[in-house]
Amino acid sequence: MFTEYINHYTSLRENYKKLLNMINSYDEIIIMRHLRPDPDAIGSQLALKEILKCVFPNKKVTALGESEASLEFLGKMDTATSVEQPLLIVVDTAGVGRIDGDISVGDKVVKIDHHPNHEPYGDINIVETGVSSTSELIFLLASAWGFDNDYINDVSARLLFSGIVGDTGRFLFNNTSTLTLKVASELRKFDFDAAQDMTEMNKQSLDQFKFKGYLINNFEMTDKGVLHVWVPRSVLSDYELTSNEASMHVNIYREIDEAKIWFMAVEEADNIRVRVRSKETVINDVAESFGGGGHPLASGVSIASYEELQLLIEALDSKL
């Protein structure tokens, strides 16, 4: 059913057999993903680990990276051990600077991602921007290897479904395609409690809930419709939140009709982390001009000062 879609995705079609042959030649495989992981990063990483364990039960496969407390219900990271010349696979990470780990430990590096491929750092790059998520891409990769879903089990299906739900906003974002829904439907045939996982994914502490009040009361918006909110470190401390926990609420502004583009700027120890979102206007070109990047309607950038935020506001305003 899903192998027919391989022809629609060039890098997948050209590389899925090469990757399988490469994996076959290594005894140890390390899977990494980006810093500050979201459900797609964790889901695709741990699902790929489970899939490889099914395909190659005698290989050592580890998933590495810092833990994210809010996503530990999906699974936990492995402890790094000393290995010699493993194969390194990096999922859901557009650039080397965003990788949670050192890719120099790998003898060969493979990139599997759905963000624009401005930095093809892998010996093999399987990058498809036409899919909703890296989790959807991993499902297609496993389907190509195993003649549809032979290599998917209850564990990997749960992880991939969670990753897809996370990156599509519960199938509400415009990256949700017909194929996305078909993949999700196939994954739901497996035995896992999707409703419970969605409850866990959206669960928040009392402090997180109260933080929404700060976001509602402290945003500003330009006449053209660029909404922005500044979250200093003192506010994170007041609500006992990490930067990642605070940033998960960036889409609280999506329902404001007048907001065409919005961003949350969170002050961290050494920079300001900005999550930028848009309803229709492409904004990843602006993010790239500030050293960041991402999807056309969902991007991110790190900047050095509050003054630079004003330049970002002006650049985004000029798009409207």
Long-range contacts (C-beta under 8 A, 24 or more apart in sequence): 1-148, 1-182, 1-186, 2-139, 2-140, 2-143, 2-148, 2-149, 2-182, 2-183, 2-186, 3-143, 3-144, 3-147, 3-148, 5-140, 5-143, 5-179, 6-140, 6-143, 6-144, 8-130, 9-128, 9-130, 9-131, 9-140, 11-125, 11-126, 11-127, 11-128, 12-126, 12-128, 12-137, 12-140, 12-141, 12-144, 15-124, 15-125, 15-126, 16-126, 16-141, 16-144, 16-145, 18-124, 19-110, 19-124, 19-126, 19-141, 20-145, 22-87, 22-108, 22-110, 22-123, 22-124, 23-52, 23-55, 23-56, 23-59, 23-87, 24-56, 25-87, 26-59, 26-86, 26-87, 26-107, 26-108, 27-59, 27-60, 28-59, 28-60, 28-61, 28-62, 28-83, 28-86, 28-87, 29-59, 29-60, 29-61, 29-62, 29-86, 29-87, 29-88, 29-89, 30-61, 30-62, 30-63, 30-64, 30-83, 30-86, 30-87, 30-88, 30-89, 30-101, 30-105, 30-106, 31-61, 31-62, 31-63, 31-64, 31-88, 31-89, 31-90, 31-91, 32-63, 32-64, 32-65, 32-88, 32-89, 32-90, 32-91, 32-93, 32-99, 32-100, 32-101, 32-103, 33-65, 33-90, 33-91, 33-92, 33-93, 33-99, 33-100, 34-92, 34-93, 34-98, 34-99, 34-100, 35-65, 35-66, 35-98, 35-99, 35-100, 36-68, 36-243, 36-244, 36-247, 37-65, 37-66, 37-68, 37-71, 37-100, 38-71, 38-166, 38-167, 39-71, 39-74, 39-162, 39-163, 39-165, 39-166, 39-167, 39-201, 40-92, 40-133, 40-134, 40-135, 40-163, 40-164, 40-166, 40-167, 41-91, 41-92, 41-93, 41-134, 41-163, 42-68, 42-71, 42-74, 42-75, 42-159, 42-162, 42-163, 43-74, 43-135, 43-159, 43-160, 43-161, 43-162, 43-163, 43-164, 43-166, 44-91, 44-92, 44-112, 44-133, 44-134, 44-135, 44-137, 44-138, 44-159, 44-160, 44-163, 45-91, 45-92, 46-74, 46-75, 46-159, 47-135, 47-138, 47-155, 47-156, 47-159, 47-160, 47-163, 48-89, 48-91, 48-112, 48-138, 50-153, 50-155, 50-156, 50-159, 51-138, 51-142, 51-151, 51-152, 51-156, 54-151, 54-153, 54-156, 55-145, 55-146, 55-151, 64-100, 64-101, 65-100, 65-101, 66-100, 68-244, 70-203, 70-244, 70-245, 70-248, 71-201, 73-197, 73-200, 73-201, 74-158, 74-159, 74-162, 74-197, 75-159, 90-121, 90-122, 91-134, 91-138, 92-133, 92-134, 94-118, 94-119, 94-293, 94-294, 95-119, 95-121, 95-293, 96-121, 112-137, 112-138, 112-141, 113-137, 115-293, 115-294, 115-295, 116-284, 116-293, 116-294, 116-295, 118-288, 118-293, 129-295, 130-177, 131-177, 131-179, 131-180, 132-164, 132-167, 132-168, 132-173, 132-175, 132-176, 132-177, 132-180, 133-163, 133-164, 133-166, 133-167, 133-168, 133-175, 133-180, 134-163, 134-167, 135-159, 135-160, 135-161, 135-162, 135-163, 135-164, 135-167, 136-160, 136-163, 136-164, 136-179, 136-180, 136-183, 139-183, 139-186, 139-187, 140-183, 149-186, 152-187, 152-190, 153-190, 154-190, 154-191, 154-192, 155-192, 157-187, 157-188, 157-189, 157-190, 157-192, 158-187, 158-190, 158-192, 158-194, 158-197, 160-187, 161-187, 161-188, 161-192, 161-194, 161-197, 162-197, 162-201, 165-194, 165-198, 165-201, 166-201, 169-251, 170-198, 173-297, 173-298, 174-297, 175-295, 207-239, 207-240, 207-241, 208-239, 208-241, 208-245, 208-249, 210-239, 211-235, 211-239, 211-241, 211-246, 211-249, 212-249, 212-252, 214-239, 215-249, 215-252, 215-253, 215-264, 216-252, 219-253, 219-262, 221-258, 221-259, 222-313, 222-317, 224-260, 224-317, 224-320, 225-258, 225-259, 225-260, 225-261, 225-320, 226-260, 226-261, 226-262, 226-263, 226-313, 226-316, 226-317, 226-320, 227-253, 227-256, 227-258, 227-259, 227-261, 227-262, 227-263, 228-262, 228-263, 228-264, 228-265, 228-309, 228-313, 229-253, 229-262, 229-263, 229-264, 229-265, 230-265, 230-267, 230-306, 230-309, 231-264, 231-265, 231-266, 231-267, 232-267, 233-267, 233-268, 233-269, 236-266, 236-267, 243-268, 243-273, 247-273, 247-275, 250-275, 250-277, 251-277, 253-277, 254-279, 260-320, 261-316, 261-319, 261-320, 263-312, 263-316, 265-303, 265-309, 271-302, 271-303, 271-304, 272-302, 272-303, 272-304, 272-305, 272-306, 272-308, 272-309, 273-300, 273-302, 274-300, 274-301, 274-302, 274-303, 274-309, 274-312, 275-300, 276-300, 276-301, 276-316, 281-319, 281-320, 282-319, 283-316, 283-319, 286-312, 286-315, 286-316, 286-319, 289-315, 290-315
